[in-house]
Amino acid sequence: MTALSNKVAIVTGASAGIGRATARLFAREGAHVVAGARRKQELDALVDEIRRAGGDAIALAGDVGDEGYARALVEAAVERFGRLDVAFNNAATVGALRPAPELSLAEWDEVIRVNLTGAFMAAKHQIPAMLARGGGSIVFTSTFVGYTVGMPNMAAYASSKAGIIGLTKVLAAEYGARGIRVNALLPGGTDTPMGRTVMNTPEALAFVRGLHAMKRIAAPEEIAQAALYLASDMSSFTTGAALLADGGVSITRT
């Protein structure tokens, strides 16, 4: 028996990085995957890869900051597979990297819209579908940035991701007794296209590696394993948690 045998799972941000690695892992673990992201070509390639490996997946491209898209992902899961059991709300943007006084309101609003409002809208539509089948597991991707560590030039990103932790705790309290678990996953530095926008020189990469107790950054597949834990019954008594999978960056001072 695999960890997500016959479960139906939405994975956003699935075109690259942590989302792509998680969609592949969930499929290998028996889930029927609904893969979401903005880039249709990359999603279609992911679905083809999953199917060639013997898994089951469909794709729907769109913007997670659009409520219609949040609704459509849930409708696709229910119409194609009959229900929704798991949601990994992972899509995000870093946004402009500047000191706060130099950040425009439009730049701030865009990061909040995609990261925090997008997470809220996803859960808003996922929860009723999960209640209809007796429960489920929602996982949001947050970050250590703004939670255990303040990183310069990341005010909007840190604020949006810290807000996700608050959202996680409220939803966990609201729906725990009705069978829905809600948790946040907080990765450390990870080798993804989005991560490389910050680690964009050899010197920057070496600096970020050195911040971690393990003196390296994660592969996306390592973060996917943590997402699998939170999504599956392996974490059946875990809800409202902010789970650090950060290579020790939060506790390192060397």
C-alpha positions in Angstrom: 0.0 0.0 0.0 1.4 3.4 -1.0 1.1 6.5 1.1 -1.6 8.2 -1.1 -3.2 5.1 -2.7 -6.3 6.3 -4.6 -6.3 9.7 -3.0 -7.0 12.7 -5.2 -4.5 15.6 -4.8 -4.2 19.1 -6.1 -0.7 20.4 -6.5 -0.1 24.0 -7.5 3.2 25.5 -8.7 3.6 22.1 -10.3 5.4 23.3 -13.5 8.8 23.4 -11.7 10.8 23.1 -8.5 9.1 21.8 -5.3 5.7 21.6 -6.9 6.9 19.5 -9.8 8.9 17.2 -7.6 5.8 16.8 -5.3 3.4 16.1 -8.1 5.7 13.3 -9.3 6.1 11.9 -5.8 2.4 12.0 -5.0 1.7 10.2 -8.3 4.3 7.5 -7.5 2.6 7.1 -4.1 -0.7 6.3 -5.7 -2.5 9.7 -5.9 -4.6 11.0 -8.8 -2.9 14.4 -9.3 -4.5 17.6 -10.5 -1.4 19.7 -11.5 -1.8 23.5 -11.6 0.6 26.3 -12.6 0.6 29.2 -15.0 2.7 27.5 -17.7 0.6 25.0 -19.8 3.4 23.5 -21.8 5.4 22.6 -18.7 2.3 21.1 -17.0 1.5 19.0 -20.1 5.0 17.7 -20.1 4.7 16.8 -16.4 1.4 15.0 -16.9 2.9 13.0 -19.8 5.9 12.1 -17.6 3.6 10.9 -14.8 1.5 8.9 -17.1 4.4 7.2 -18.8 5.6 6.2 -15.4 2.3 4.5 -14.7 0.7 7.3 -12.7 -2.5 9.3 -13.2 -2.6 13.1 -13.6 -4.4 15.9 -15.4 -3.3 19.5 -15.8 -5.1 22.9 -15.6 -3.2 26.1 -16.2 -4.0 29.4 -14.6 -3.2 32.0 -12.0 -3.6 31.1 -8.4 -4.4 34.7 -7.6 -7.6 34.3 -9.5 -10.5 32.9 -7.5 -12.1 31.4 -10.6 -8.9 29.3 -11.1 -9.0 28.1 -7.4 -12.6 27.0 -8.0 -11.8 25.4 -11.3 -9.0 23.2 -9.9 -11.4 21.8 -7.3 -14.1 21.3 -10.0 -11.6 19.4 -12.2 -10.6 17.1 -9.3 -14.2 16.3 -8.5 -15.4 16.0 -12.1 -12.5 13.8 -13.2 -11.8 11.8 -10.0 -14.9 12.1 -7.9 -13.6 13.9 -4.9 -10.7 15.8 -3.3 -8.5 14.4 -0.5 -5.3 16.4 -0.5 -4.2 19.9 -1.6 -0.6 21.1 -1.7 -1.0 24.9 -2.2 2.6 25.6 -3.2 2.5 28.2 -6.0 4.2 31.5 -5.1 6.2 34.4 -6.3 9.2 36.1 -4.7 8.4 39.5 -6.3 10.7 42.5 -6.4 13.7 42.3 -4.2 14.3 45.8 -2.8 14.4 47.6 0.5 10.9 48.3 1.8 10.8 52.0 1.1 11.7 51.3 -2.5 8.9 48.7 -3.0 5.9 50.1 -4.9 2.4 49.4 -3.6 1.7 47.5 -6.9 4.7 45.2 -6.3 3.6 44.6 -2.7 0.0 43.9 -3.7 1.0 41.4 -6.4 3.0 39.3 -4.0 0.2 39.3 -1.4 -2.4 38.5 -4.1 -0.5 35.5 -5.4 1.0 34.1 -2.1 -1.5 34.9 0.7 -4.8 35.7 -1.0 -4.1 32.8 -3.4 -3.7 30.5 -0.4 -6.9 31.7 1.1 -8.9 31.3 -2.1 -7.5 27.8 -2.6 -8.6 26.7 0.9 -12.0 28.5 0.5 -12.9 26.1 -2.4 -11.0 23.0 -1.2 -12.6 22.8 2.2 -16.2 22.3 1.1 -15.1 19.5 -1.3 -13.1 17.8 1.5 -16.0 18.1 3.9 -18.2 16.4 1.3 -16.1 13.3 1.5 -15.4 13.4 5.2 -12.1 15.1 5.6 -8.7 15.7 4.0 -5.3 17.3 4.3 -4.3 20.8 3.2 -0.7 21.8 3.0 0.6 25.3 2.3 4.1 26.1 1.4 5.4 28.9 3.7 9.1 29.6 4.5 11.5 30.3 7.3 11.9 33.8 5.9 9.8 36.1 8.1 9.2 33.2 10.6 12.6 32.4 12.1 14.8 34.7 10.1 14.5 38.1 8.6 16.1 38.4 5.2 16.8 41.9 3.7 14.8 43.0 0.6 12.1 40.5 1.1 9.3 42.4 2.9 6.4 41.4 0.7 7.5 37.8 0.4 8.1 37.4 4.1 4.9 39.0 5.0 2.8 36.9 2.7 4.4 33.7 3.8 4.1 34.6 7.5 0.5 35.3 6.9 0.1 31.8 5.5 1.1 30.4 8.9 -1.6 32.4 10.6 -4.1 31.1 8.0 -3.0 27.6 8.6 -3.6 27.8 12.4 -7.1 29.3 12.0 -8.2 26.7 9.5 -6.8 23.9 11.5 -8.8 25.1 14.5 -11.9 25.6 12.5 -12.0 22.2 10.7 -9.9 19.8 12.9 -13.1 18.3 14.4 -14.5 17.8 11.0 -11.6 15.7 9.7 -9.6 18.3 7.8 -5.9 18.7 8.8 -4.2 21.9 7.8 -0.4 22.4 8.0 2.3 24.7 6.6 5.6 23.4 5.2 8.6 25.8 5.7 11.5 24.8 3.4 15.0 26.2 3.7 17.1 27.1 0.7 16.1 24.9 -2.2 17.5 24.4 -5.7 14.6 25.7 -7.7 14.1 28.3 -10.4 12.5 30.6 -7.8 15.4 30.0 -5.4 17.9 30.8 -8.0 16.4 34.3 -8.3 17.9 34.9 -4.9 20.9 32.6 -5.2 21.8 34.2 -8.5 25.6 34.3 -8.3 28.2 31.7 -7.2 28.9 34.0 -4.2 25.2 34.3 -3.3 24.8 30.5 -3.5 27.8 29.9 -1.3 26.5 32.4 1.2 23.1 30.7 1.4 24.6 27.3 1.7 26.7 28.5 4.6 23.6 29.8 6.5 22.4 26.2 6.9 23.6 23.8 9.6 24.0 21.2 6.9 26.0 23.6 4.8 24.0 22.8 1.6 20.7 23.6 0.1 17.9 21.1 -0.5 17.0 19.3 -3.7 13.3 19.8 -4.5 12.7 16.1 -4.0 13.7 16.4 -0.3 11.0 19.0 0.3 8.5 16.9 -1.6 9.1 14.1 1.0 8.1 16.5 3.8 5.0 17.5 1.8 4.2 13.8 1.5 4.4 13.3 5.2 2.0 16.2 5.9 -0.4 15.2 3.0 -0.6 11.5 4.0 -1.9 9.6 7.0 1.7 9.4 8.3 0.9 12.8 10.0 -2.6 11.8 11.1 -2.3 13.6 14.5 -0.6 16.7 13.1 -2.5 19.8 12.4 -1.9 23.6 12.7 1.9 22.9 12.5 4.6 25.0 10.9 6.9 22.3 9.9 10.5 23.4 9.2 12.3 21.4 6.6 15.1 24.0 6.4 18.4 22.2 6.8 19.0 23.9 10.1 19.0 27.5 8.8 16.7 28.6 11.6 19.1 27.5 14.4 22.5 28.2 12.9 24.8 31.0 13.9 28.0 29.8 12.3 
